[in-house]
Amino acid sequence: MGNKYRYYFDIDPDFFPAVDADVIRKNPELWKKFYPHETFVKLLKDVVSVLTRKQKLNIWVEGAYGTGKSYAVHTLKCLLDANEEDTRAYFDTFRLDKDLCNRFVSAKNSGRILTVHRYGSSSINGDNALFLAMQESIEAALKAAGIENKAGDAMRQAVIKYLSEEENKQSFGVYVRGSYKEMFGGDDVDKIVEHLKVYEEQPLQILLEKVLRVAEERNIKAFTLDDEGMRSWITEVIHNNNLSALVFIWDEFQEYFDNNRSQLTGFQRLLQASQTEPFCFIPVTHRKD
């Protein structure tokens, strides 16, 4: 009887047939084993061009299910976040071009880069939800990096300003006292504004989502954060926190396009921020149509 296949192949016992958010979270060193195929090397080159402002564009990563997109962009994020020793070790392990390695490291060393990673977009409908989710992810990344965000909290302040005006308070109060009473636990508008001023992180996110739900369902547009407001906030984040670049990687972004085919103008205008600021949005999708 001939030898079994296992005698001919060196199979990594830690191999994962599919890498998703859970696998990544449970295996933080997994990126060091990602094989840098030709497409990934091109991605690294594009990122270097973006970071050095030779290319003032966003980067689109696309491919069919199971082609390793999530693993690739996770590895990219880790390379951007890693210290120089680990970065060079990765390039050396896979015998990548030394000039590319030097240019990648040089781009990283030119200043502080904030990398943001978000997974999944099935619940994102409209500009409000998109911008709120991006703001939440950026603030979480700043906190994880130990950076105290010195930029204005645009969405929170927009809502507080709107609800603090007497006529708006009265009109919004009709909904809070009426069909949305249970959603807000019986709080009146003054109490909601008070909470908005002091809440942080998840409690703030939950309350804002409730307010924005009312706004969406009742067609209240006054305190929405439009694309110009979001671009201004991103600019503030970069400049006020002394960042050399902000790279936002959004994995599994396909459903956003599927859900918002008729309302992409705000998203497209937001991406234009890359023309004037070191901001790069990297959507990861299954197709480009």
Phi and psi restraints in degrees (value plus and minus 20) as a CYANA .aco file:
   2 GLY   PHI     -91.0   -51.0
   2 GLY   PSI     143.9   183.9
   3 ASN   PHI     -84.2   -44.2
   3 ASN   PSI     130.4   170.4
   4 LYS   PHI     -99.9   -59.9
   4 LYS   PSI     141.5   181.5
   5 TYR   PHI     -75.0   -35.0
   5 TYR   PSI     -52.1   -12.1
   6 ARG   PHI     -84.3   -44.3
   6 ARG   PSI     -37.3     2.7
   7 TYR   PHI    -101.7   -61.7
   7 TYR   PSI     -34.1     5.9
   8 TYR   PHI    -124.3   -84.3
   8 TYR   PSI     -38.3     1.7
   9 PHE   PHI    -142.8  -102.8
   9 PHE   PSI     117.1   157.1
  10 ASP   PHI    -113.2   -73.2
  10 ASP   PSI      74.8   114.8
  11 ILE   PHI    -115.9   -75.9
  11 ILE   PSI     107.6   147.6
  12 ASP   PHI     -86.0   -46.0
  12 ASP   PSI     100.6   140.6
  13 PRO   PHI     -84.8   -44.8
  13 PRO   PSI     -38.6     1.4
  14 ASP   PHI    -116.4   -76.4
  14 ASP   PSI      -6.4    33.6
  15 PHE   PHI     -85.9   -45.9
  15 PHE   PSI     116.2   156.2
  16 PHE   PHI    -135.7   -95.7
  16 PHE   PSI     102.2   142.2
  17 PRO   PHI     -83.8   -43.8
  17 PRO   PSI     -46.2    -6.2
  18 ALA   PHI    -161.9  -121.9
  18 ALA   PSI     111.9   151.9
  19 VAL   PHI    -129.8   -89.8
  19 VAL   PSI      96.9   136.9
  20 ASP   PHI    -144.9  -104.9
  20 ASP   PSI    -191.3  -151.3
  21 ALA   PHI     -79.5   -39.5
  21 ALA   PSI     -59.2   -19.2
  22 ASP   PHI     -87.6   -47.6
  22 ASP   PSI     -63.2   -23.2
  23 VAL   PHI     -81.9   -41.9
  23 VAL   PSI     -63.7   -23.7
  24 ILE   PHI     -82.0   -42.0
  24 ILE   PSI     -63.7   -23.7
  25 ARG   PHI     -83.8   -43.8
  25 ARG   PSI     -56.7   -16.7
  26 LYS   PHI    -105.6   -65.6
  26 LYS   PSI     -32.9     7.1
  27 ASN   PHI    -152.5  -112.5
  27 ASN   PSI      53.6    93.6
  28 PRO   PHI     -82.1   -42.1
  28 PRO   PSI     -40.9    -0.9
  29 GLU   PHI    -114.7   -74.7
  29 GLU   PSI     -15.8    24.2
  30 LEU   PHI     -80.7   -40.7
  30 LEU   PSI     -49.6    -9.6
  31 TRP   PHI     -80.8   -40.8
  31 TRP   PSI     -47.6    -7.6
  32 LYS   PHI     -89.3   -49.3
  32 LYS   PSI     -33.1     6.9
  33 LYS   PHI    -122.4   -82.4
  33 LYS   PSI     -20.2    19.8
  34 PHE   PHI     -91.9   -51.9
  34 PHE   PSI     105.6   145.6
  35 TYR   PHI     -99.4   -59.4
  35 TYR   PSI     102.8   142.8
  36 PRO   PHI     -99.9   -59.9
  36 PRO   PSI      64.0   104.0
  37 HIS   PHI     -90.2   -50.2
  37 HIS   PSI     156.1   196.1
  38 GLU   PHI     -76.7   -36.7
  38 GLU   PSI     -61.4   -21.4
  39 THR   PHI     -85.2   -45.2
  39 THR   PSI     -57.9   -17.9
  40 PHE   PHI     -89.3   -49.3
  40 PHE   PSI     -58.8   -18.8
  41 VAL   PHI     -80.8   -40.8
  41 VAL   PSI     -60.3   -20.3
  42 LYS   PHI     -82.7   -42.7
  42 LYS   PSI     -59.2   -19.2
  43 LEU   PHI     -81.0   -41.0
  43 LEU   PSI     -62.8   -22.8
  44 LEU   PHI     -81.0   -41.0
  44 LEU   PSI     -62.4   -22.4
  45 LYS   PHI     -84.2   -44.2
  45 LYS   PSI     -61.4   -21.4
  46 ASP   PHI     -84.1   -44.1
  46 ASP   PSI     -59.6   -19.6
  47 VAL   PHI     -84.6   -44.6
  47 VAL   PSI     -61.9   -21.9
  48 VAL   PHI     -79.7   -39.7
  48 VAL   PSI     -62.8   -22.8
  49 SER   PHI     -83.3   -43.3
  49 SER   PSI     -57.7   -17.7
  50 VAL   PHI     -89.1   -49.1
  50 VAL   PSI     -65.3   -25.3
  51 LEU   PHI     -86.3   -46.3
  51 LEU   PSI     -50.4   -10.4
  52 THR   PHI    -111.9   -71.9
  52 THR   PSI     -16.1    23.9
  53 ARG   PHI      44.8    84.8
  53 ARG   PSI       0.6    40.6
  54 LYS   PHI     -98.1   -58.1
  54 LYS   PSI     -41.6    -1.6
  55 GLN   PHI    -151.0  -111.0
  55 GLN   PSI      86.6   126.6
  56 LYS   PHI    -114.9   -74.9
  56 LYS   PSI      40.9    80.9
  57 LEU   PHI    -154.2  -114.2
  57 LEU   PSI     145.9   185.9
  58 ASN   PHI    -111.9   -71.9
  58 ASN   PSI     146.3   186.3
  59 ILE   PHI    -140.8  -100.8
  59 ILE   PSI     110.9   150.9
  60 TRP   PHI    -128.2   -88.2
  60 TRP   PSI     106.0   146.0
  61 VAL   PHI    -129.4   -89.4
  61 VAL   PSI     101.7   141.7
  62 GLU   PHI    -159.5  -119.5
  62 GLU   PSI     134.8   174.8
  63 GLY   PHI     153.0   193.0
  63 GLY   PSI     139.6   179.6
  64 ALA   PHI     -86.3   -46.3
  64 ALA   PSI     146.8   186.8
  65 TYR   PHI     -77.8   -37.8
  65 TYR   PSI     118.7   158.7
  66 GLY   PHI      62.1   102.1
  66 GLY   PSI      -9.4    30.6
  67 THR   PHI    -112.9   -72.9
  67 THR   PSI     -16.0    24.0
  68 GLY   PHI      69.1   109.1
  68 GLY   PSI       0.5    40.5
  69 LYS   PHI     -82.5   -42.5
  69 LYS   PSI     -65.9   -25.9
  70 SER   PHI     -82.4   -42.4
  70 SER   PSI     -61.4   -21.4
  71 TYR   PHI     -84.1   -44.1
  71 TYR   PSI     -61.2   -21.2
  72 ALA   PHI     -85.2   -45.2
  72 ALA   PSI     -68.7   -28.7
  73 VAL   PHI     -92.8   -52.8
  73 VAL   PSI     -48.0    -8.0
  74 HIS   PHI     -84.6   -44.6
  74 HIS   PSI     -62.4   -22.4
  75 THR   PHI     -84.3   -44.3
  75 THR   PSI     -60.2   -20.2
  76 LEU   PHI     -79.4   -39.4
  76 LEU   PSI     -67.2   -27.2
  77 LYS   PHI     -79.9   -39.9
  77 LYS   PSI     -64.1   -24.1
  78 CYS   PHI     -85.2   -45.2
  78 CYS   PSI     -57.8   -17.8
  79 LEU   PHI     -84.9   -44.9
  79 LEU   PSI     -57.4   -17.4
  80 LEU   PHI     -90.0   -50.0
  80 LEU   PSI     -52.6   -12.6
  81 ASP   PHI    -107.8   -67.8
  81 ASP   PSI     -41.9    -1.9
  82 ALA   PHI     -89.8   -49.8
  82 ALA   PSI     138.0   178.0
  83 ASN   PHI     -92.7   -52.7
  83 ASN   PSI     149.6   189.6
  84 GLU   PHI     -82.5   -42.5
  84 GLU   PSI     -58.2   -18.2
  85 GLU   PHI     -80.5   -40.5
  85 GLU   PSI     -68.6   -28.6
  86 ASP   PHI     -87.9   -47.9
  86 ASP   PSI     -55.4   -15.4
  87 THR   PHI     -83.4   -43.4
  87 THR   PSI     -69.5   -29.5
  88 ARG   PHI     -85.3   -45.3
  88 ARG   PSI     -54.9   -14.9
  89 ALA   PHI     -82.4   -42.4
  89 ALA   PSI     -58.8   -18.8
  90 TYR   PHI     -83.5   -43.5
  90 TYR   PSI     -67.8   -27.8
  91 PHE   PHI     -81.5   -41.5
  91 PHE   PSI     -59.5   -19.5
  92 ASP   PHI     -89.5   -49.5
  92 ASP   PSI     -61.1   -21.1
  93 THR   PHI     -76.0   -36.0
  93 THR   PSI     -61.5   -21.5
  94 PHE   PHI    -123.0   -83.0
  94 PHE   PSI      -6.1    33.9
  95 ARG   PHI      32.1    72.1
  95 ARG   PSI      26.5    66.5
  96 LEU   PHI     -98.7   -58.7
  96 LEU   PSI     142.7   182.7
  97 ASP   PHI     -75.4   -35.4
  97 ASP   PSI     105.9   145.9
  98 LYS   PHI     -87.6   -47.6
  98 LYS   PSI     -53.5   -13.5
  99 ASP   PHI     -84.4   -44.4
  99 ASP   PSI     -61.6   -21.6
 100 LEU   PHI     -82.8   -42.8
 100 LEU   PSI     -61.2   -21.2
 101 CYS   PHI     -79.9   -39.9
 101 CYS   PSI     -66.1   -26.1
 102 ASN   PHI     -83.4   -43.4
 102 ASN   PSI     -60.1   -20.1
 103 ARG   PHI     -89.5   -49.5
 103 ARG   PSI     -57.0   -17.0
 104 PHE   PHI     -85.2   -45.2
 104 PHE   PSI     -67.3   -27.3
 105 VAL   PHI     -84.5   -44.5
 105 VAL   PSI     -62.1   -22.1
 106 SER   PHI     -80.9   -40.9
 106 SER   PSI     -61.3   -21.3
 107 ALA   PHI     -84.3   -44.3
 107 ALA   PSI     -59.6   -19.6
 108 LYS   PHI     -85.9   -45.9
 108 LYS   PSI     -59.2   -19.2
 109 ASN   PHI     -98.2   -58.2
 109 ASN   PSI     -25.7    14.3
 110 SER   PHI     -94.9   -54.9
 110 SER   PSI     -31.3     8.7
 111 GLY   PHI     149.3   189.3
 111 GLY   PSI    -194.7  -154.7
 112 ARG   PHI    -108.2   -68.2
 112 ARG   PSI     103.0   143.0
 113 ILE   PHI    -122.8   -82.8
 113 ILE   PSI     109.3   149.3
 114 LEU   PHI    -120.8   -80.8
 114 LEU   PSI      99.9   139.9
 115 THR   PHI    -125.0   -85.0
 115 THR   PSI     112.5   152.5
 116 VAL   PHI    -138.1   -98.1
 116 VAL   PSI     114.6   154.6
 117 HIS   PHI    -148.9  -108.9
 117 HIS   PSI     107.5   147.5
 118 ARG   PHI    -151.9  -111.9
 118 ARG   PSI     126.1   166.1
 119 TYR   PHI    -145.3  -105.3
 119 TYR   PSI     105.7   145.7
 120 GLY   PHI      70.8   110.8
 120 GLY   PSI     121.1   161.1
 121 SER   PHI    -163.6  -123.6
 121 SER   PSI      -3.3    36.7
 122 SER   PHI     -83.8   -43.8
 122 SER   PSI     -46.1    -6.1
 123 SER   PHI    -113.7   -73.7
 123 SER   PSI     -17.5    22.5
 124 ILE   PHI    -110.6   -70.6
 124 ILE   PSI      87.3   127.3
 125 ASN   PHI    -144.7  -104.7
 125 ASN   PSI      93.6   133.6
 126 GLY   PHI      67.5   107.5
 126 GLY   PSI     148.0   188.0
 127 ASP   PHI     -84.0   -44.0
 127 ASP   PSI     -59.8   -19.8
 128 ASN   PHI     -73.9   -33.9
 128 ASN   PSI     -72.8   -32.8
 129 ALA   PHI     -85.7   -45.7
 129 ALA   PSI     -58.6   -18.6
 130 LEU   PHI     -82.7   -42.7
 130 LEU   PSI     -71.1   -31.1
 131 PHE   PHI     -88.1   -48.1
 131 PHE   PSI     -56.7   -16.7
 132 LEU   PHI     -85.4   -45.4
 132 LEU   PSI     -62.0   -22.0
 133 ALA   PHI     -85.0   -45.0
 133 ALA   PSI     -60.2   -20.2
 134 MET   PHI     -85.5   -45.5
 134 MET   PSI     -63.1   -23.1
 135 GLN   PHI     -81.4   -41.4
 135 GLN   PSI     -64.4   -24.4
 136 GLU   PHI     -79.7   -39.7
 136 GLU   PSI     -64.5   -24.5
 137 SER   PHI     -87.7   -47.7
 137 SER   PSI     -59.8   -19.8
 138 ILE   PHI     -85.4   -45.4
 138 ILE   PSI     -63.3   -23.3
 139 GLU   PHI     -85.3   -45.3
 139 GLU   PSI     -57.5   -17.5
 140 ALA   PHI     -85.8   -45.8
 140 ALA   PSI     -59.0   -19.0
 141 ALA   PHI     -87.4   -47.4
 141 ALA   PSI     -59.3   -19.3
 142 LEU   PHI     -80.9   -40.9
 142 LEU   PSI     -64.9   -24.9
 143 LYS   PHI     -83.7   -43.7
 143 LYS   PSI     -64.3   -24.3
 144 ALA   PHI     -82.7   -42.7
 144 ALA   PSI     -49.7    -9.7
 145 ALA   PHI    -106.7   -66.7
 145 ALA   PSI     -19.7    20.3
 146 GLY   PHI      54.9    94.9
 146 GLY   PSI       7.1    47.1
 147 ILE   PHI    -126.5   -86.5
 147 ILE   PSI     101.4   141.4
 148 GLU   PHI     -97.0   -57.0
 148 GLU   PSI      95.1   135.1
 149 ASN   PHI     -85.3   -45.3
 149 ASN   PSI      97.6   137.6
 150 LYS   PHI    -119.5   -79.5
 150 LYS   PSI     -12.1    27.9
 151 ALA   PHI    -108.9   -68.9
 151 ALA   PSI     136.6   176.6
 152 GLY   PHI     -87.5   -47.5
 152 GLY   PSI     127.7   167.7
 153 ASP   PHI    -108.4   -68.4
 153 ASP   PSI      67.1   107.1
 154 ALA   PHI     -81.2   -41.2
 154 ALA   PSI     -70.6   -30.6
 155 MET   PHI     -86.0   -46.0
 155 MET   PSI     -66.1   -26.1
 156 ARG   PHI     -77.8   -37.8
 156 ARG   PSI     -67.6   -27.6
 157 GLN   PHI     -86.3   -46.3
 157 GLN   PSI     -55.0   -15.0
 158 ALA   PHI     -84.5   -44.5
 158 ALA   PSI     -61.7   -21.7
 159 VAL   PHI     -88.8   -48.8
 159 VAL   PSI     -64.9   -24.9
 160 ILE   PHI     -80.2   -40.2
 160 ILE   PSI     -64.9   -24.9
 161 LYS   PHI     -80.1   -40.1
 161 LYS   PSI     -64.7   -24.7
 162 TYR   PHI     -84.6   -44.6
 162 TYR   PSI     -68.0   -28.0
 163 LEU   PHI     -94.6   -54.6
 163 LEU   PSI     -33.6     6.4
 164 SER   PHI    -103.6   -63.6
 164 SER   PSI     -33.7     6.3
 165 GLU   PHI    -102.3   -62.3
 165 GLU   PSI     114.2   154.2
 166 GLU   PHI     -76.4   -36.4
 166 GLU   PSI     -67.3   -27.3
 167 GLU   PHI     -84.3   -44.3
 167 GLU   PSI     -61.1   -21.1
 168 ASN   PHI     -86.9   -46.9
 168 ASN   PSI     -58.2   -18.2
 169 LYS   PHI     -80.6   -40.6
 169 LYS   PSI     -63.0   -23.0
 170 GLN   PHI     -86.5   -46.5
 170 GLN   PSI     -63.6   -23.6
 171 SER   PHI     -89.2   -49.2
 171 SER   PSI     -60.5   -20.5
 172 PHE   PHI     -89.6   -49.6
 172 PHE   PSI     -50.8   -10.8
 173 GLY   PHI     -83.0   -43.0
 173 GLY   PSI     -48.4    -8.4
 174 VAL   PHI     -79.7   -39.7
 174 VAL   PSI     -62.8   -22.8
 175 TYR   PHI     -92.7   -52.7
 175 TYR   PSI     -60.0   -20.0
 176 VAL   PHI     -85.5   -45.5
 176 VAL   PSI     -55.8   -15.8
 177 ARG   PHI    -105.2   -65.2
 177 ARG   PSI     -34.9     5.1
 178 GLY   PHI    -124.9   -84.9
 178 GLY   PSI    -135.4   -95.4
 179 SER   PHI     -87.8   -47.8
 179 SER   PSI     -35.1     4.9
 180 TYR   PHI    -128.4   -88.4
 180 TYR   PSI      -4.3    35.7
 181 LYS   PHI     -78.3   -38.3
 181 LYS   PSI     -65.8   -25.8
 182 GLU   PHI     -86.6   -46.6
 182 GLU   PSI     -54.3   -14.3
 183 MET   PHI     -79.6   -39.6
 183 MET   PSI     -58.0   -18.0
 184 PHE   PHI    -118.9   -78.9
 184 PHE   PSI      -8.8    31.2
 185 GLY   PHI      41.5    81.5
 185 GLY   PSI       6.3    46.3
 186 GLY   PHI      65.9   105.9
 186 GLY   PSI     -21.4    18.6
 187 ASP   PHI     -87.3   -47.3
 187 ASP   PSI     122.0   162.0
 188 ASP   PHI    -108.5   -68.5
 188 ASP   PSI     159.9   199.9
 189 VAL   PHI     -83.3   -43.3
 189 VAL   PSI     -59.7   -19.7
 190 ASP   PHI     -80.2   -40.2
 190 ASP   PSI     -60.1   -20.1
 191 LYS   PHI     -88.4   -48.4
 191 LYS   PSI     -58.6   -18.6
 192 ILE   PHI     -82.7   -42.7
 192 ILE   PSI     -63.7   -23.7
 193 VAL   PHI     -83.5   -43.5
 193 VAL   PSI     -60.5   -20.5
 194 GLU   PHI     -80.4   -40.4
 194 GLU   PSI     -63.6   -23.6
 195 HIS   PHI     -84.5   -44.5
 195 HIS   PSI     -61.3   -21.3
 196 LEU   PHI     -80.6   -40.6
 196 LEU   PSI     -52.2   -12.2
 197 LYS   PHI     -94.2   -54.2
 197 LYS   PSI     -48.3    -8.3
 198 VAL   PHI    -132.2   -92.2
 198 VAL   PSI     -42.4    -2.4
 199 TYR   PHI     -87.5   -47.5
 199 TYR   PSI     130.0   170.0
 200 GLU   PHI    -155.4  -115.4
 200 GLU   PSI     143.0   183.0
 201 GLU   PHI      31.4    71.4
 201 GLU   PSI    -150.5  -110.5
 202 GLN   PHI     -82.4   -42.4
 202 GLN   PSI     -63.9   -23.9
 203 PRO   PHI     -78.4   -38.4
 203 PRO   PSI     -59.7   -19.7
 204 LEU   PHI     -85.6   -45.6
 204 LEU   PSI     -63.9   -23.9
 205 GLN   PHI     -79.7   -39.7
 205 GLN   PSI     -65.2   -25.2
 206 ILE   PHI     -83.4   -43.4
 206 ILE   PSI     -63.8   -23.8
 207 LEU   PHI     -86.5   -46.5
 207 LEU   PSI     -62.6   -22.6
 208 LEU   PHI     -81.8   -41.8
 208 LEU   PSI     -59.9   -19.9
 209 GLU   PHI     -82.5   -42.5
 209 GLU   PSI     -57.3   -17.3
 210 LYS   PHI     -86.0   -46.0
 210 LYS   PSI     -66.4   -26.4
 211 VAL   PHI     -82.0   -42.0
 211 VAL   PSI     -62.7   -22.7
 212 LEU   PHI     -89.7   -49.7
 212 LEU   PSI     -47.5    -7.5
 213 ARG   PHI     -85.6   -45.6
 213 ARG   PSI     -64.7   -24.7
 214 VAL   PHI     -80.6   -40.6
 214 VAL   PSI     -63.9   -23.9
 215 ALA   PHI     -80.3   -40.3
 215 ALA   PSI     -61.5   -21.5
 216 GLU   PHI     -87.6   -47.6
 216 GLU   PSI     -66.5   -26.5
 217 GLU   PHI     -92.8   -52.8
 217 GLU   PSI     -47.1    -7.1
 218 ARG   PHI    -126.5   -86.5
 218 ARG   PSI     -10.2    29.8
 219 ASN   PHI      38.6    78.6
 219 ASN   PSI      22.8    62.8
 220 ILE   PHI    -113.9   -73.9
 220 ILE   PSI      93.3   133.3
 221 LYS   PHI    -123.3   -83.3
 221 LYS   PSI     -30.1     9.9
 222 ALA   PHI     -82.0   -42.0
 222 ALA   PSI     -57.3   -17.3
 223 PHE   PHI    -127.9   -87.9
 223 PHE   PSI      -1.5    38.5
 224 THR   PHI     -92.8   -52.8
 224 THR   PSI     128.3   168.3
 225 LEU   PHI    -112.0   -72.0
 225 LEU   PSI      86.7   126.7
 226 ASP   PHI     -99.3   -59.3
 226 ASP   PSI     159.4   199.4
 227 ASP   PHI     -83.0   -43.0
 227 ASP   PSI     -54.1   -14.1
 228 GLU   PHI     -87.0   -47.0
 228 GLU   PSI     -61.2   -21.2
 229 GLY   PHI     -84.5   -44.5
 229 GLY   PSI     -60.1   -20.1
 230 MET   PHI     -87.7   -47.7
 230 MET   PSI     -60.4   -20.4
 231 ARG   PHI     -82.7   -42.7
 231 ARG   PSI     -59.8   -19.8
 232 SER   PHI     -84.7   -44.7
 232 SER   PSI     -59.5   -19.5
 233 TRP   PHI     -86.9   -46.9
 233 TRP   PSI     -62.9   -22.9
 234 ILE   PHI     -81.1   -41.1
 234 ILE   PSI     -60.5   -20.5
 235 THR   PHI     -80.7   -40.7
 235 THR   PSI     -62.9   -22.9
 236 GLU   PHI     -81.5   -41.5
 236 GLU   PSI     -64.2   -24.2
 237 VAL   PHI     -78.1   -38.1
 237 VAL   PSI     -65.2   -25.2
 238 ILE   PHI     -87.2   -47.2
 238 ILE   PSI     -69.4   -29.4
 239 HIS   PHI     -96.6   -56.6
 239 HIS   PSI     -65.2   -25.2
 240 ASN   PHI     -89.8   -49.8
 240 ASN   PSI     -43.5    -3.5
 241 ASN   PHI    -125.2   -85.2
 241 ASN   PSI      -7.5    32.5
 242 ASN   PHI      33.2    73.2
 242 ASN   PSI      28.1    68.1
 243 LEU   PHI    -111.8   -71.8
 243 LEU   PSI     122.1   162.1
 244 SER   PHI    -105.2   -65.2
 244 SER   PSI     -41.9    -1.9
 245 ALA   PHI    -185.0  -145.0
 245 ALA   PSI     134.1   174.1
 246 LEU   PHI    -146.1  -106.1
 246 LEU   PSI      94.7   134.7
 247 VAL   PHI    -130.7   -90.7
 247 VAL   PSI      96.5   136.5
 248 PHE   PHI    -128.9   -88.9
 248 PHE   PSI      90.2   130.2
 249 ILE   PHI    -120.9   -80.9
 249 ILE   PSI      99.2   139.2
 250 TRP   PHI    -136.5   -96.5
 250 TRP   PSI      81.2   121.2
 251 ASP   PHI    -100.0   -60.0
 251 ASP   PSI     131.9   171.9
 252 GLU   PHI      33.7    73.7
 252 GLU   PSI      36.4    76.4
 253 PHE   PHI    -115.4   -75.4
 253 PHE   PSI     -21.3    18.7
 254 GLN   PHI     -77.2   -37.2
 254 GLN   PSI     -61.1   -21.1
 255 GLU   PHI     -87.5   -47.5
 255 GLU   PSI     -43.1    -3.1
 256 TYR   PHI     -82.0   -42.0
 256 TYR   PSI     -65.8   -25.8
 257 PHE   PHI     -86.2   -46.2
 257 PHE   PSI     -59.4   -19.4
 258 ASP   PHI     -83.0   -43.0
 258 ASP   PSI     -56.5   -16.5
 259 ASN   PHI    -105.1   -65.1
 259 ASN   PSI     -37.0     3.0
 260 ASN   PHI    -150.1  -110.1
 260 ASN   PSI      15.0    55.0
 261 ARG   PHI     -78.0   -38.0
 261 ARG   PSI     -51.7   -11.7
 262 SER   PHI    -116.2   -76.2
 262 SER   PSI     -16.6    23.4
 263 GLN   PHI    -162.9  -122.9
 263 GLN   PSI      43.4    83.4
 264 LEU   PHI    -124.8   -84.8
 264 LEU   PSI     -20.2    19.8
 265 THR   PHI     -80.6   -40.6
 265 THR   PSI     -65.3   -25.3
 266 GLY   PHI     -81.6   -41.6
 266 GLY   PSI     -61.9   -21.9
 267 PHE   PHI     -83.0   -43.0
 267 PHE   PSI     -64.6   -24.6
 268 GLN   PHI     -84.6   -44.6
 268 GLN   PSI     -59.8   -19.8
 269 ARG   PHI     -88.1   -48.1
 269 ARG   PSI     -55.9   -15.9
 270 LEU   PHI     -81.0   -41.0
 270 LEU   PSI     -61.1   -21.1
 271 LEU   PHI     -84.8   -44.8
 271 LEU   PSI     -39.7     0.3
 272 GLN   PHI     -88.0   -48.0
 272 GLN   PSI     -30.4     9.6
 273 ALA   PHI     -79.8   -39.8
 273 ALA   PSI     -46.1    -6.1
 274 SER   PHI     -85.6   -45.6
 274 SER   PSI     -38.8     1.2
 275 GLN   PHI     -91.0   -51.0
 275 GLN   PSI     -51.2   -11.2
 276 THR   PHI    -135.5   -95.5
 276 THR   PSI     -36.1     3.9
 277 GLU   PHI    -149.4  -109.4
 277 GLU   PSI     133.6   173.6
 278 PRO   PHI     -95.3   -55.3
 278 PRO   PSI      42.3    82.3
 279 PHE   PHI    -137.8   -97.8
 279 PHE   PSI     109.3   149.3
 280 CYS   PHI    -151.3  -111.3
 280 CYS   PSI     101.0   141.0
 281 PHE   PHI    -121.5   -81.5
 281 PHE   PSI     106.7   146.7
 282 ILE   PHI    -138.8   -98.8
 282 ILE   PSI      73.9   113.9
 283 PRO   PHI    -100.1   -60.1
 283 PRO   PSI     122.9   162.9
 284 VAL   PHI    -136.7   -96.7
 284 VAL   PSI      95.0   135.0
 285 THR   PHI    -153.0  -113.0
 285 THR   PSI     153.8   193.8
 286 HIS   PHI    -112.4   -72.4
 286 HIS   PSI     -35.3     4.7
 287 ARG   PHI    -178.9  -138.9
 287 ARG   PSI     148.6   188.6
 288 LYS   PHI    -129.8   -89.8
 288 LYS   PSI     -12.0    28.0
